Amino acid sequence: MITSNPFAELSAIIPSFAMQAYVVAMFLLVIGGTVLDMIHKKSAQYFFENAKKAEKEAKRTVSGGDKASMMVATVTSEVLTSSEFQNPRRRLSHLFTMYGFIAFVASTVWLIFGYTSADAVAPSWLATTWHLGAASLCFGGYWFWFFIRVDVVSEGVKWHDLRKADMFIVSLLLMATFALLWSATMGGGTLNMLLCILFILSSTFLFSTVMWSKFAHMFFKPAAAYQKRVTRADESRENLPGDFDLTDPAVQKRFPDIPEYMGKNPSYMGHGIRRERPHHY
């Protein structure tokens, strides 16, 4: 199963051009949904206005070379390895889900556009990538859904209590799950066709609800992470205080209430939010 191309068998029922048209339509829905999301939430406007404001409040000039190195660091750190997640479990879950989604979507496009004609045979590694991508997506997504979600862990919310914010992850998991089940039951008649329909419906829901789900945030996250690095480098810091050593005499001179209320050698109290896992319910 894992080395076979499920779309090749589907082409006996649905023509290749119809599958290719569907992929193009989903691609256009993602673009359109992202643009509408930007217009509705004015996220792009806010981002550029915030960047201009940071430039005016900058205390030092950041060179073009520094900005280029920060851009590379953003790609290698926040994008490729998701370093913004301090919780290692959440980070691993996100990486399994992210790379599984990329592998699944990329291999789907490749299989449909390159290997659905009668005389085209997909290489086994490509079909394996499709299956492993879906499996990785399911592993990371279900791990997050049942064991890591903050509202479930800290607030005692039931895993089946669906909300609008869950639209993205639920449709993503359903798409990957039905894809694997559809492939596993290939040749299974009515059951196989039912799973294929559910796979198509969940995929359509995922890509057509970009404006209302968290899908669009994937495109803004790298830009926001890069801007955050720039504001730290030019010391504008988005009007947030710097990371001070409270025992430093210069800091205590600048903020005289520190020694007054905490003494001249205040202890480091750390980041309280990272001190323990949420479990208060």
Phi and psi in degrees as GROMACS dihedral restraints (atoms count N, CA, C in turn):
[ dihedral_restraints ]
;  ai    aj    ak    al  type     phi  dphi    fc
    3     4     5     6     1   -68.2    20    10
    4     5     6     7     1   -20.5    20    10
    6     7     8     9     1  -101.9    20    10
    7     8     9    10     1     5.1    20    10
    9    10    11    12     1  -102.2    20    10
   10    11    12    13     1   149.9    20    10
   12    13    14    15     1   -90.5    20    10
   13    14    15    16     1   106.8    20    10
   15    16    17    18     1   -66.9    20    10
   16    17    18    19     1   -24.8    20    10
   18    19    20    21     1   -74.5    20    10
   19    20    21    22     1   -22.6    20    10
   21    22    23    24     1   -66.0    20    10
   22    23    24    25     1   -41.6    20    10
   24    25    26    27     1   -72.5    20    10
   25    26    27    28     1   -32.7    20    10
   27    28    29    30     1   -67.1    20    10
   28    29    30    31     1   -26.3    20    10
   30    31    32    33     1   -64.8    20    10
   31    32    33    34     1   -15.4    20    10
   33    34    35    36     1   -72.3    20    10
   34    35    36    37     1   -20.9    20    10
   36    37    38    39     1  -107.3    20    10
   37    38    39    40     1   -44.9    20    10
   39    40    41    42     1  -111.4    20    10
   40    41    42    43     1   123.2    20    10
   42    43    44    45     1   -59.9    20    10
   43    44    45    46     1   152.2    20    10
   45    46    47    48     1   -57.9    20    10
   46    47    48    49     1   -41.6    20    10
   48    49    50    51     1   -64.4    20    10
   49    50    51    52     1   -31.4    20    10
   51    52    53    54     1   -69.5    20    10
   52    53    54    55     1   -41.3    20    10
   54    55    56    57     1   -64.6    20    10
   55    56    57    58     1   -41.5    20    10
   57    58    59    60     1   -66.1    20    10
   58    59    60    61     1   -39.3    20    10
   60    61    62    63     1   -64.3    20    10
   61    62    63    64     1   -36.2    20    10
   63    64    65    66     1   -64.5    20    10
   64    65    66    67     1   -44.0    20    10
   66    67    68    69     1   -61.2    20    10
   67    68    69    70     1   -44.7    20    10
   69    70    71    72     1   -62.4    20    10
   70    71    72    73     1   -40.3    20    10
   72    73    74    75     1   -63.6    20    10
   73    74    75    76     1   -41.0    20    10
   75    76    77    78     1   -65.2    20    10
   76    77    78    79     1   -38.5    20    10
   78    79    80    81     1   -62.5    20    10
   79    80    81    82     1   -43.0    20    10
   81    82    83    84     1   -68.1    20    10
   82    83    84    85     1   -34.5    20    10
   84    85    86    87     1   -65.3    20    10
   85    86    87    88     1   -38.1    20    10
   87    88    89    90     1   -65.2    20    10
   88    89    90    91     1   -45.5    20    10
   90    91    92    93     1   -62.2    20    10
   91    92    93    94     1   -49.3    20    10
   93    94    95    96     1   -62.0    20    10
   94    95    96    97     1   -41.7    20    10
   96    97    98    99     1   -65.2    20    10
   97    98    99   100     1   -38.1    20    10
   99   100   101   102     1   -66.4    20    10
  100   101   102   103     1   -42.8    20    10
  102   103   104   105     1   -63.7    20    10
  103   104   105   106     1   -44.9    20    10
  105   106   107   108     1   -63.7    20    10
  106   107   108   109     1   -36.4    20    10
  108   109   110   111     1   -63.3    20    10
  109   110   111   112     1   -41.5    20    10
  111   112   113   114     1   -63.9    20    10
  112   113   114   115     1   -40.5    20    10
  114   115   116   117     1   -69.6    20    10
  115   116   117   118     1   -44.6    20    10
  117   118   119   120     1   -66.9    20    10
  118   119   120   121     1   -47.0    20    10
  120   121   122   123     1   -89.2    20    10
  121   122   123   124     1    -8.2    20    10
  123   124   125   126     1    54.2    20    10
  124   125   126   127     1    37.0    20    10
  126   127   128   129     1   -69.0    20    10
  127   128   129   130     1   -40.9    20    10
  129   130   131   132     1   -65.7    20    10
  130   131   132   133     1   -41.5    20    10
  132   133   134   135     1   -61.0    20    10
  133   134   135   136     1   -45.0    20    10
  135   136   137   138     1   -62.0    20    10
  136   137   138   139     1   -41.5    20    10
  138   139   140   141     1   -62.2    20    10
  139   140   141   142     1   -47.8    20    10
  141   142   143   144     1   -69.9    20    10
  142   143   144   145     1   -37.7    20    10
  144   145   146   147     1   -65.8    20    10
  145   146   147   148     1   -38.0    20    10
  147   148   149   150     1   -67.1    20    10
  148   149   150   151     1   -37.3    20    10
  150   151   152   153     1   -66.1    20    10
  151   152   153   154     1   -41.5    20    10
  153   154   155   156     1   -64.2    20    10
  154   155   156   157     1   -40.7    20    10
  156   157   158   159     1   -63.9    20    10
  157   158   159   160     1   -39.9    20    10
  159   160   161   162     1   -64.7    20    10
  160   161   162   163     1   -36.7    20    10
  162   163   164   165     1   -62.7    20    10
  163   164   165   166     1   -39.7    20    10
  165   166   167   168     1   -69.1    20    10
  166   167   168   169     1   -30.6    20    10
  168   169   170   171     1   -94.7    20    10
  169   170   171   172     1     2.6    20    10
  171   172   173   174     1   -65.5    20    10
  172   173   174   175     1   140.1    20    10
  174   175   176   177     1   -99.3    20    10
  175   176   177   178     1   -11.2    20    10
  177   178   179   180     1  -149.3    20    10
  178   179   180   181     1   155.5    20    10
  180   181   182   183     1   -89.7    20    10
  181   182   183   184     1   132.6    20    10
  183   184   185   186     1   -99.6    20    10
  184   185   186   187     1   124.2    20    10
  186   187   188   189     1   -72.1    20    10
  187   188   189   190     1   165.3    20    10
  189   190   191   192     1   -63.4    20    10
  190   191   192   193     1   -36.7    20    10
  192   193   194   195     1   -64.6    20    10
  193   194   195   196     1   -40.3    20    10
  195   196   197   198     1   -64.6    20    10
  196   197   198   199     1   -40.3    20    10
  198   199   200   201     1   -65.1    20    10
  199   200   201   202     1   -38.0    20    10
  201   202   203   204     1   -64.9    20    10
  202   203   204   205     1   -42.9    20    10
  204   205   206   207     1   -66.0    20    10
  205   206   207   208     1   -34.8    20    10
  207   208   209   210     1   -68.8    20    10
  208   209   210   211     1   -33.4    20    10
  210   211   212   213     1   -66.4    20    10
  211   212   213   214     1   -42.6    20    10
  213   214   215   216     1   -63.7    20    10
  214   215   216   217     1   -43.2    20    10
  216   217   218   219     1   -62.7    20    10
  217   218   219   220     1   -36.8    20    10
  219   220   221   222     1   -64.6    20    10
  220   221   222   223     1   -43.7    20    10
  222   223   224   225     1   -64.9    20    10
  223   224   225   226     1   -46.1    20    10
  225   226   227   228     1   -74.2    20    10
  226   227   228   229     1   -27.8    20    10
  228   229   230   231     1   -98.1    20    10
  229   230   231   232     1   -68.9    20    10
  231   232   233   234     1   -70.4    20    10
  232   233   234   235     1   -37.1    20    10
  234   235   236   237     1   -83.8    20    10
  235   236   237   238     1   -57.2    20    10
  237   238   239   240     1   -77.0    20    10
  238   239   240   241     1   -32.3    20    10
  240   241   242   243     1  -119.1    20    10
  241   242   243   244     1     0.6    20    10
  243   244   245   246     1    51.6    20    10
  244   245   246   247     1    49.5    20    10
  246   247   248   249     1   -69.5    20    10
  247   248   249   250     1   -11.8    20    10
  249   250   251   252     1   -69.7    20    10
  250   251   252   253     1   -18.7    20    10
  252   253   254   255     1   -81.3    20    10
  253   254   255   256     1   111.9    20    10
  255   256   257   258     1   -76.1    20    10
  256   257   258   259     1   -29.9    20    10
  258   259   260   261     1   -77.3    20    10
  259   260   261   262     1   116.9    20    10
  261   262   263   264     1   -62.3    20    10
  262   263   264   265     1   -32.7    20    10
  264   265   266   267     1   -66.5    20    10
  265   266   267   268     1   -43.9    20    10
  267   268   269   270     1   -65.6    20    10
  268   269   270   271     1   -38.2    20    10
  270   271   272   273     1   -65.5    20    10
  271   272   273   274     1   -45.5    20    10
  273   274   275   276     1   -63.2    20    10
  274   275   276   277     1   -43.3    20    10
  276   277   278   279     1   -59.0    20    10
  277   278   279   280     1   -44.7    20    10
  279   280   281   282     1   -63.7    20    10
  280   281   282   283     1   -41.8    20    10
  282   283   284   285     1   -66.1    20    10
  283   284   285   286     1   -42.4    20    10
  285   286   287   288     1   -60.5    20    10
  286   287   288   289     1   -43.1    20    10
  288   289   290   291     1   -68.6    20    10
  289   290   291   292     1   -46.0    20    10
  291   292   293   294     1   -64.1    20    10
  292   293   294   295     1   -52.5    20    10
  294   295   296   297     1   -70.8    20    10
  295   296   297   298     1   -30.6    20    10
  297   298   299   300     1   -63.9    20    10
  298   299   300   301     1   -42.2    20    10
  300   301   302   303     1   -64.2    20    10
  301   302   303   304     1   -44.8    20    10
  303   304   305   306     1   -61.2    20    10
  304   305   306   307     1   -47.0    20    10
  306   307   308   309     1   -63.8    20    10
  307   308   309   310     1   -40.6    20    10
  309   310   311   312     1   -65.8    20    10
  310   311   312   313     1   -49.0    20    10
  312   313   314   315     1   -67.5    20    10
  313   314   315   316     1   -44.7    20    10
  315   316   317   318     1   -62.6    20    10
  316   317   318   319     1   -44.5    20    10
  318   319   320   321     1   -69.7    20    10
  319   320   321   322     1   -31.8    20    10
  321   322   323   324     1   -61.9    20    10
  322   323   324   325     1   -47.7    20    10
  324   325   326   327     1   -61.1    20    10
  325   326   327   328     1   -44.1    20    10
  327   328   329   330     1   -63.9    20    10
  328   329   330   331     1   -44.7    20    10
  330   331   332   333     1   -65.8    20    10
  331   332   333   334     1   -41.0    20    10
  333   334   335   336     1   -72.0    20    10
  334   335   336   337     1   -42.0    20    10
  336   337   338   339     1   -83.3    20    10
  337   338   339   340     1   -21.4    20    10
  339   340   341   342     1  -111.3    20    10
  340   341   342   343     1   -21.6    20    10
  342   343   344   345     1  -140.6    20    10
  343   344   345   346     1    43.0    20    10
  345   346   347   348     1  -115.4    20    10
  346   347   348   349     1    -1.9    20    10
  348   349   350   351     1   -79.2    20    10
  349   350   351   352     1   163.6    20    10
  351   352   353   354     1   -64.2    20    10
  352   353   354   355     1   -32.8    20    10
  354   355   356   357     1   -99.0    20    10
  355   356   357   358     1     7.7    20    10
  357   358   359   360     1  -106.2    20    10
  358   359   360   361     1   127.6    20    10
  360   361   362   363     1  -115.6    20    10
  361   362   363   364     1   121.1    20    10
  363   364   365   366     1   -72.0    20    10
  364   365   366   367     1   140.1    20    10
  366   367   368   369     1   -63.3    20    10
  367   368   369   370     1   146.7    20    10
  369   370   371   372     1   -61.9    20    10
  370   371   372   373     1   -33.2    20    10
  372   373   374   375     1   -66.3    20    10
  373   374   375   376     1   -31.3    20    10
  375   376   377   378     1   -72.2    20    10
  376   377   378   379     1   -43.6    20    10
  378   379   380   381     1   -64.8    20    10
  379   380   381   382     1   -36.6    20    10
  381   382   383   384     1   -64.4    20    10
  382   383   384   385     1   -39.7    20    10
  384   385   386   387     1   -61.1    20    10
  385   386   387   388     1   -39.2    20    10
  387   388   389   390     1   -61.0    20    10
  388   389   390   391     1   -47.3    20    10
  390   391   392   393     1   -68.8    20    10
  391   392   393   394     1   -43.9    20    10
  393   394   395   396     1   -67.1    20    10
  394   395   396   397     1   -35.1    20    10
  396   397   398   399     1   -62.4    20    10
  397   398   399   400     1   -44.8    20    10
  399   400   401   402     1   -64.6    20    10
  400   401   402   403     1   -39.7    20    10
  402   403   404   405     1   -66.0    20    10
  403   404   405   406     1   -41.5    20    10
  405   406   407   408     1   -64.0    20    10
  406   407   408   409     1   -40.5    20    10
  408   409   410   411     1   -61.6    20    10
  409   410   411   412     1   -44.5    20    10
  411   412   413   414     1   -64.3    20    10
  412   413   414   415     1   -43.3    20    10
  414   415   416   417     1   -60.8    20    10
  415   416   417   418     1   -52.1    20    10
  417   418   419   420     1   -66.2    20    10
  418   419   420   421     1   -39.2    20    10
  420   421   422   423     1   -70.2    20    10
  421   422   423   424     1   -45.0    20    10
  423   424   425   426     1   -70.6    20    10
  424   425   426   427     1   -33.4    20    10
  426   427   428   429     1   -58.9    20    10
  427   428   429   430     1   -46.4    20    10
  429   430   431   432     1   -64.1    20    10
  430   431   432   433     1   -44.9    20    10
  432   433   434   435     1   -65.7    20    10
  433   434   435   436     1   -42.1    20    10
  435   436   437   438     1   -93.5    20    10
  436   437   438   439     1   -23.4    20    10
  438   439   440   441     1  -125.7    20    10
  439   440   441   442     1   -15.0    20    10
  441   442   443   444     1  -118.6    20    10
  442   443   444   445     1   -25.9    20    10
  444   445   446   447     1   -50.3    20    10
  445   446   447   448     1   127.3    20    10
  447   448   449   450     1   -63.0    20    10
  448   449   450   451     1   -42.9    20    10
  450   451   452   453     1   -68.1    20    10
  451   452   453   454     1   -29.9    20    10
  453   454   455   456     1   -71.7    20    10
  454   455   456   457     1   -45.4    20    10
  456   457   458   459     1   -74.2    20    10
  457   458   459   460     1   -45.6    20    10
  459   460   461   462     1   -93.8    20    10
  460   461   462   463     1   -24.1    20    10
  462   463   464   465     1  -111.3    20    10
  463   464   465   466     1    -3.4    20    10
  465   466   467   468     1    71.2    20    10
  466   467   468   469     1    23.4    20    10
  468   469   470   471     1   -71.9    20    10
  469   470   471   472     1   136.1    20    10
  471   472   473   474     1   -67.6    20    10
  472   473   474   475     1   146.2    20    10
  474   475   476   477     1   -63.2    20    10
  475   476   477   478     1   -25.5    20    10
  477   478   479   480     1   -92.7    20    10
  478   479   480   481     1     5.8    20    10
  480   481   482   483     1   -83.0    20    10
  481   482   483   484     1    93.9    20    10
  483   484   485   486     1   -85.5    20    10
  484   485   486   487     1   140.2    20    10
  486   487   488   489     1  -132.0    20    10
  487   488   489   490     1   171.2    20    10
  489   490   491   492     1   -60.4    20    10
  490   491   492   493     1   -34.0    20    10
  492   493   494   495     1   -66.1    20    10
  493   494   495   496     1   -18.3    20    10
  495   496   497   498     1   -89.3    20    10
  496   497   498   499     1    -0.2    20    10
  498   499   500   501     1   -55.8    20    10
  499   500   501   502     1   -43.4    20    10
  501   502   503   504     1   -68.5    20    10
  502   503   504   505     1   -53.4    20    10
  504   505   506   507     1   -67.0    20    10
  505   506   507   508     1   -37.1    20    10
  507   508   509   510     1   -67.1    20    10
  508   509   510   511     1   -47.9    20    10
  510   511   512   513     1   -65.8    20    10
  511   512   513   514     1   -33.3    20    10
  513   514   515   516     1   -63.9    20    10
  514   515   516   517     1   -46.1    20    10
  516   517   518   519     1   -67.4    20    10
  517   518   519   520     1   -40.3    20    10
  519   520   521   522     1   -63.7    20    10
  520   521   522   523     1   -40.4    20    10
  522   523   524   525     1   -59.8    20    10
  523   524   525   526     1   -50.5    20    10
  525   526   527   528     1   -66.9    20    10
  526   527   528   529     1   -39.4    20    10
  528   529   530   531     1   -65.1    20    10
  529   530   531   532     1   -48.9    20    10
  531   532   533   534     1   -66.3    20    10
  532   533   534   535     1   -31.3    20    10
  534   535   536   537     1   -63.2    20    10
  535   536   537   538     1   -45.9    20    10
  537   538   539   540     1   -66.2    20    10
  538   539   540   541     1   -42.1    20    10
  540   541   542   543     1   -66.7    20    10
  541   542   543   544     1   -38.5    20    10
  543   544   545   546     1   -61.9    20    10
  544   545   546   547     1   -45.0    20    10
  546   547   548   549     1   -66.5    20    10
  547   548   549   550     1   -37.8    20    10
  549   550   551   552     1   -68.8    20    10
  550   551   552   553     1   -27.2    20    10
  552   553   554   555     1  -102.7    20    10
  553   554   555   556     1    20.2    20    10
  555   556   557   558     1   -55.9    20    10
  556   557   558   559     1   129.1    20    10
  558   559   560   561     1    87.4    20    10
  559   560   561   562     1     8.2    20    10
  561   562   563   564     1   -92.1    20    10
  562   563   564   565     1    16.0    20    10
  564   565   566   567     1    69.3    20    10
  565   566   567   568     1  -127.0    20    10
  567   568   569   570     1   -61.7    20    10
  568   569   570   571     1   -43.2    20    10
  570   571   572   573     1   -61.3    20    10
  571   572   573   574     1   -43.5    20    10
  573   574   575   576     1   -62.8    20    10
  574   575   576   577     1   -41.7    20    10
  576   577   578   579     1   -67.5    20    10
  577   578   579   580     1   -38.3    20    10
  579   580   581   582     1   -62.0    20    10
  580   581   582   583     1   -43.9    20    10
  582   583   584   585     1   -66.0    20    10
  583   584   585   586     1   -35.1    20    10
  585   586   587   588     1   -63.7    20    10
  586   587   588   589     1   -43.6    20    10
  588   589   590   591     1   -63.1    20    10
  589   590   591   592     1   -42.8    20    10
  591   592   593   594     1   -64.7    20    10
  592   593   594   595     1   -36.8    20    10
  594   595   596   597     1   -61.6    20    10
  595   596   597   598     1   -45.7    20    10
  597   598   599   600     1   -66.8    20    10
  598   599   600   601     1   -42.3    20    10
  600   601   602   603     1   -64.8    20    10
  601   602   603   604     1   -43.9    20    10
  603   604   605   606     1   -66.9    20    10
  604   605   606   607     1   -36.8    20    10
  606   607   608   609     1   -65.3    20    10
  607   608   609   610     1   -43.5    20    10
  609   610   611   612     1   -62.0    20    10
  610   611   612   613     1   -43.1    20    10
  612   613   614   615     1   -62.3    20    10
  613   614   615   616     1   -43.3    20    10
  615   616   617   618     1   -59.5    20    10
  616   617   618   619     1   -49.1    20    10
  618   619   620   621     1   -84.3    20    10
  619   620   621   622     1   -14.6    20    10
  621   622   623   624     1   -97.6    20    10
  622   623   624   625     1    -5.5    20    10
  624   625   626   627     1  -112.6    20    10
  625   626   627   628     1    26.9    20    10
  627   628   629   630     1   -57.8    20    10
  628   629   630   631     1   -38.8    20    10
  630   631   632   633     1   -63.6    20    10
  631   632   633   634     1   -29.9    20    10
  633   634   635   636     1  -104.7    20    10
  634   635   636   637     1    -6.5    20    10
  636   637   638   639     1  -107.6    20    10
  637   638   639   640     1  -171.1    20    10
  639   640   641   642     1   -93.3    20    10
  640   641   642   643     1    11.7    20    10
  642   643   644   645     1   -60.8    20    10
  643   644   645   646     1   -44.2    20    10
  645   646   647   648     1   -65.0    20    10
  646   647   648   649     1   -24.1    20    10
  648   649   650   651     1   -65.2    20    10
  649   650   651   652     1   -20.4    20    10
  651   652   653   654     1   -63.8    20    10
  652   653   654   655     1   -27.9    20    10
  654   655   656   657     1   -84.1    20    10
  655   656   657   658     1   -24.0    20    10
  657   658   659   660     1   -90.3    20    10
  658   659   660   661     1   -25.0    20    10
  660   661   662   663     1   -58.5    20    10
  661   662   663   664     1   -46.1    20    10
  663   664   665   666     1   -61.2    20    10
  664   665   666   667     1   -40.5    20    10
  666   667   668   669     1   -65.7    20    10
  667   668   669   670     1   -40.5    20    10
  669   670   671   672     1   -66.3    20    10
  670   671   672   673     1   -39.0    20    10
  672   673   674   675     1   -66.0    20    10
  673   674   675   676     1   -39.6    20    10
  675   676   677   678     1   -65.4    20    10
  676   677   678   679     1   -44.8    20    10
  678   679   680   681     1   -61.9    20    10
  679   680   681   682     1   -35.6    20    10
  681   682   683   684     1   -63.4    20    10
  682   683   684   685     1   -40.5    20    10
  684   685   686   687     1   -64.4    20    10
  685   686   687   688     1   -39.8    20    10
  687   688   689   690     1   -65.1    20    10
  688   689   690   691     1   -42.7    20    10
  690   691   692   693     1   -66.3    20    10
  691   692   693   694     1   -28.8    20    10
  693   694   695   696     1   -75.2    20    10
  694   695   696   697     1   -36.0    20    10
  696   697   698   699     1   -70.9    20    10
  697   698   699   700     1   -39.0    20    10
  699   700   701   702     1   -89.6    20    10
  700   701   702   703     1     1.6    20    10
  702   703   704   705     1    67.3    20    10
  703   704   705   706     1    18.0    20    10
  705   706   707   708     1   -78.3    20    10
  706   707   708   709     1   -36.2    20    10
  708   709   710   711     1    52.6    20    10
  709   710   711   712     1    25.0    20    10
  711   712   713   714     1    51.5    20    10
  712   713   714   715     1    39.7    20    10
  714   715   716   717     1    64.8    20    10
  715   716   717   718     1    16.8    20    10
  717   718   719   720     1   -94.5    20    10
  718   719   720   721     1   150.4    20    10
  720   721   722   723     1   -68.8    20    10
  721   722   723   724     1   155.3    20    10
  723   724   725   726     1   -76.8    20    10
  724   725   726   727     1   174.0    20    10
  726   727   728   729     1   -87.5    20    10
  727   728   729   730     1    99.8    20    10
  729   730   731   732     1  -100.1    20    10
  730   731   732   733     1   148.4    20    10
  732   733   734   735     1   -90.4    20    10
  733   734   735   736     1   109.5    20    10
  735   736   737   738     1   -66.7    20    10
  736   737   738   739     1   -14.3    20    10
  738   739   740   741     1   -90.1    20    10
  739   740   741   742     1    -6.8    20    10
  741   742   743   744     1   -70.9    20    10
  742   743   744   745     1   124.8    20    10
  744   745   746   747     1   -57.0    20    10
  745   746   747   748     1   -36.2    20    10
  747   748   749   750     1   -64.9    20    10
  748   749   750   751     1   -38.4    20    10
  750   751   752   753     1   -68.3    20    10
  751   752   753   754     1   -41.2    20    10
  753   754   755   756     1   -67.2    20    10
  754   755   756   757     1   -30.6    20    10
  756   757   758   759     1   -70.3    20    10
  757   758   759   760     1   -37.0    20    10
  759   760   761   762     1   -72.8    20    10
  760   761   762   763     1   -35.8    20    10
  762   763   764   765     1  -122.2    20    10
  763   764   765   766     1    82.7    20    10
  765   766   767   768     1   -65.0    20    10
  766   767   768   769     1   -15.0    20    10
  768   769   770   771     1   -74.4    20    10
  769   770   771   772     1   -15.3    20    10
  771   772   773   774     1   -65.0    20    10
  772   773   774   775     1   -57.4    20    10
  774   775   776   777     1   -66.6    20    10
  775   776   777   778     1   -26.7    20    10
  777   778   779   780     1   -66.6    20    10
  778   779   780   781     1   -41.5    20    10
  780   781   782   783     1  -103.2    20    10
  781   782   783   784     1   -22.6    20    10
  783   784   785   786     1  -118.0    20    10
  784   785   786   787     1    -4.1    20    10
  786   787   788   789     1    88.5    20    10
  787   788   789   790     1   169.4    20    10
  789   790   791   792     1   -78.3    20    10
  790   791   792   793     1   -13.9    20    10
  792   793   794   795     1  -131.1    20    10
  793   794   795   796     1    64.0    20    10
  795   796   797   798     1   -66.1    20    10
  796   797   798   799     1   143.0    20    10
  798   799   800   801     1   -77.5    20    10
  799   800   801   802     1   153.3    20    10
  801   802   803   804     1   -81.3    20    10
  802   803   804   805     1   120.3    20    10
  804   805   806   807     1   -95.4    20    10
  805   806   807   808     1    -7.4    20    10
  807   808   809   810     1    71.4    20    10
  808   809   810   811     1  -176.5    20    10
  810   811   812   813     1   -88.9    20    10
  811   812   813   814     1   103.3    20    10
  813   814   815   816     1   -58.5    20    10
  814   815   816   817     1   -33.8    20    10
  816   817   818   819     1   -68.1    20    10
  817   818   819   820     1   -22.5    20    10
  819   820   821   822     1  -100.0    20    10
  820   821   822   823     1     3.5    20    10
  822   823   824   825     1   -71.3    20    10
  823   824   825   826     1   -33.2    20    10
  825   826   827   828     1  -150.9    20    10
  826   827   828   829     1   160.0    20    10
  828   829   830   831     1   -72.7    20    10
  829   830   831   832     1   146.3    20    10
  831   832   833   834     1   -70.1    20    10
  832   833   834   835     1   123.0    20    10
  834   835   836   837     1  -152.5    20    10
  835   836   837   838     1    27.4    20    10
  837   838   839   840     1   -94.4    20    10
  838   839   840   841     1    85.2    20    10
